[in-house]
Amino acid sequence: MDRLLKVTEVAALWGVDKQTVYRALWAKDLPFVDLAAPGAKKARIRIRTSAAEAYIAQRESAAAA
């Protein structure tokens, strides 16, 4: 089972600033789960480990092409 990572954890995994992760989320290139209650004012974004790894693999293959 995948772990659900916080944005800061994904940023640490990738070795980037958390804004880089947010850009991937906003571009809809990185799928996420929002654990906030319906109607909540603030999102509780979590990213599956497999999604974070797949995003990096996709970027690596695009860079190699």
N, C-alpha and C positions, 0 to 999 in steps of 0.2 A: 504494500500500500504506500502511495506517495505521501510524503510530508507536505503540509501546507506551510509555506514560508511567507514571512512578512516582506514588504518591499525592501526594508533595510537588510534583511538576510539575503535576498536575491542580489542586491547591490554588492554585498560582501563576497558572495559566491563568484560573481562576475568580475570583481575588482574594479567597480565603477561607482560613481556617485548615484544616489537614489533617484535623481532627476532623469538619469538615463533609463532607469527602469520605468519611471512614470511615462516617459516619451513612448516607450514600447507599448505600454498599456493604452495610452491615449490613441495611438495609431492602430490599435486593435490587432497588433502583431503578437501580443503575448496574452493568452487567455488567463482569466482570474476568477476567483470566487469572492463575492461580497458577503461577509458574515454578519453584517449589521442587521439589526431588526428592521422590519418594514417601516418606512416612514422616518427612519433615523436621519439626523442631519449630517452625520459623518460616516463615510464608508469604512469598512474593516476589510481591506483588500488582502487576500491571500493568494499565493501562486503555487501551484503544484510543482514539486521538484522536477517531474518529467517535462512539464511545460517550459520551465527555465532552461533545462538541458537541451530540449528540442529547438528552442529559439537560438541558442548559441550554435548548435550544429548546423542549423539553416544558414546563419550568418557566415559560418566558416566555409560552407559549400558555395555560397554566393561569392565570397571573396576569392575562392580558388578558381572560379569559372572565368 
